[in-house]
C-alpha cells in the first residue's frame, strides 16, 4: 500500500553499503522508520530528500514491517539551519526531543505541527534558543510530567506572589511558600513567560525577544524538570553547552526583553 506523507527527517542511519534507515516525523502516521534503498549514493534521487531537517512530501510503500521510501519531494531543505552552527545546534536539540519522546507509529499531529513551525521559525531567523525553550515546555507532558502553572499547586489561588516548586510540581503562591523550603521565587515577567512557553502557540512565541539571563533562568527550571523528575538527558544539549563556552563560534548577542 502506497501512502503520501508530509514529514520531516529526524535522523538517518546507514544500512549496508548503500541504504539508509530514515526516521520521519509525519503528520498522518506519526514517527515512522522507512528504508531508503540506495540513498547513500550521491547520484540517488533519494539522497537529497533524506538529509536531516528536510521537510517534504514522501511516498512510502507500507507492508509488513518497515516501510520503503519510494519517492520524496523537498518542501524545504532548511538551508539556514544546515549552514549556521547556532541554528544547527538548537534545531538538532528540538528534533532529538521529538525523536526521544514520541512513540513510533502513533499519530501525533500536534507534535508534527509544532516541530514544523519550530524548524521553520529557526530557518527564518527567529531566536533559536527561545524556540527550543518553547519546545521543551510543550513536550513536558510526553515525559509524564504536567506541572501546575495556571494556579497555585497548594491552594488553587490565581492571585498573589508566586514561586516555582519542584517538590509540589508547579507554582506556589506566597500563602503556600511554607510547603517547600526550596522554592524559586518568580518575578511577574518570569511567571508570565513560563505560562507563555507552556500554553501559547509557537507563532506567538516566535516574536519574543528575551535577554540571555531570562532565557537561562527559565531554561534552568525546565532542564531540572527533565533531568531530575523525568530522568531525560539529551546528547545535543551537551553540544549546545560546548558552543556556549566558545563565544567565537556561538552567537552571544543579547536581546531585549518583551514589554510587560
N, C-alpha and C positions, 0 to 999 in steps of 0.2 A: 504494500500500500504506500503510495506517494503522498507526502504532506508538504505543503509550502508553509514555512515557519519564519516569522520575523524573529531575529535573535541577535545576541551579542556574544562574541567569542571570549569566554572567560580565561581559558588556558588550553594548551595543547601538550601532547607528549608523543614522542616518537614510537612507532610500532613497526618493527622491522626496518629494512633499509630505506624504503620509500614512502611508507604510510604514516599517517598521523591519527591519533585519537583526539578528537576535538570536543571540548566541553562547552556547550552552548547554554545560555540562559535565554529561553524563548517565552514569548507572550502566551502562546497557546498550550504548550506541553510542559512548561517549567524548565528545570535544569536537566539536560539530557547529554549523553555521550554518543557521538557518532564516529564512524570510521571514514576517514577521508583517504581513499586509496590513491597513491602516487603524489600526495600533496607536498612531500618533501622535495620533489623535483622542481627546480626553478621554472621549468617550462610548463608545469602543470597548471591547468585553468583553475585548480583549487588552491594553488599556493598562496595567492594574494588574499583571498577571502577567508583563509583560516589563520590569519595573524591575530594575536590577542588585541583586544579593544575594538575589533572590526564590528560594526553594526551593519547588518544586512538581511537579505531575504535568502532563505536556504531551502533547497528541495531535498527532502530526506526520504529514503526508502526504508520503511519500517516493517520488520518481520519478527521472528523470534530472536530474542537477544538484542544486541546492539544494532542500531540503525546504520545505514550507509549514506553518506553525503554524496548526492548526485550532482548538484549544481549550487552555485552561490553567486549572489549579486550584491556588491557592497553598496550600502546607503551612505556610509561614512567610514573612512579608514582612520579617523581621529589623528590626522597628521600632526596637529599641535601637541597632542598627548605623546605621540611617538617621538617627537623631537625635543621636547622640553623636559629636563630631568625632574623638575619640581612637579609638573603635571603628571609625568610618568609615575612618580613615587606615590602620589595620593590616589591616582586612578587605579593603580595596582592594589592599593590597600582597600579601596571600595570594592573591587572585583573579588579580592580574597575573602572579604566579609560575606559577600553574597554566596560565593562558592562553598565556604565552610558552614554557613548557617542554613542554607536552603536544601531540603531533601531532594533526592533525584526523582524524576518522573512525577512530580507533583505540581500541577499548575499553580503559579503564584503571580498572577498578572499585576498585582500591586507592586511587587518587588521588581518585576521587569520594567514597569513604567518608571519607578524610582531610579533604577540603575541607568536606564536610557537617558533620563533627564539629568542625572548626576554627571554622566560622562560627557554629554553634550554641553552642559554648563562649564565643565572644566575645559573642554575643547574651545569654547567661545571666550575663554579668558577670565571667567569668574574665579574668585579666590578658592583654590583647590583645597586648602586646609579647612575652610568653612564648609565646603561641600562634603568633605569626608566626615566632618563632625556631625553634620546633619544625618548622614547615612548611619553613623554609629548609633545615634539615638533612635532612629527609625527601625534599626534591626534588632534592638534590645529584646522585643517580645519573642524573637526566634531563639533566644537563649533560655527562655523560660522565665526571664526577669521582666516584670512590668511595674516600674516604680510609680508611686503615688505622687503626681505632680499637679493635679488640679485643685487639691485641698490638703489640709494637714492630715498626715497619716495617723496622728494620735487622736484628735478630737473632731476632725472633719471641717474645721474652720477654714474660711477662704480669705480672711482678713487678718492683718497684723504683720509683724516682722517674721520672716521665715529663715530657716536654715535647712541644709541637706543632711539627712541622717542615713548612713549606710545600714545601721542597725535596724532602723524602722522602715527602711525601704522607700524613702522618698522625702518629701518636705515635712518639716515640723514647724508649727507656729510658735511664737515666743511663750505661749502658755504651756507648751509641752516640751520645752528645751530640756527639762529635767529627766526626760525619758532616755536621753542619750548624752553621755558626757563628752562625746567626740564629734559633736555636730560641726558642720562647716557653715558659718554664717554667710548669708547672701545679701547683696545689695538689691534694690528693686530692679536694676538693669540686668543683673545676673539671673535673677528669678525669671524675668520676662524672657530672656534669651533661651534659657533651658526649656521653657514651655514652647517657645517658637520652634526650636530644633525638634522637639518631640511631637508636636501637633500640626505644624503648618506644612502646606505643600512646598515642594522644593523650588517651584518657580518664584515663590516669595522669598525664600531663604537666600536664593542666589544673588539678590540685590543687596544683601547686608554687607557692610564693611566694618570689620572689627579690629580692635587693637590686638597685638600679639599677646599681651597679658590676659586679655579677656578670653581669647581662644584657649590659651594654656590653662587657665583656671577651670573652664568648663570641660576641657579635654581630660584634665586630671580626674574629675569626678566620674565621667563616663568610662574612662580607662580602668579605674578602680573597680567599677561595677563589673566590667567584662572579666578582669583578671582575678578578682577576689571572690565574686559571687557566682560567676558562671564558669570560671576556670579557663577562659578563652584567651589565648595569646596568638598574635599574628606575626608571621615572618616579615611581611612587608612593612610593618610598623618599625621594626629594628632598622630597616634601610632608611626610613624617614628620619629616625633619631640620628643615624650616622651623618646624613646630609645636613641636618640642622647644626651639627658641630663643625661643618665645613662651609663657612659663610661665602667663600668664593664660588662655590658650586650651587649654593642654595639661595633663593630669593628671600632676603630678610626684610623686604620693605614693609614697614609698619603702616597699617591703615587706620583711619579714624573710626571711632565707634558710631553706631547709629544714633539718631535723635531719640530722646526719651519719648 
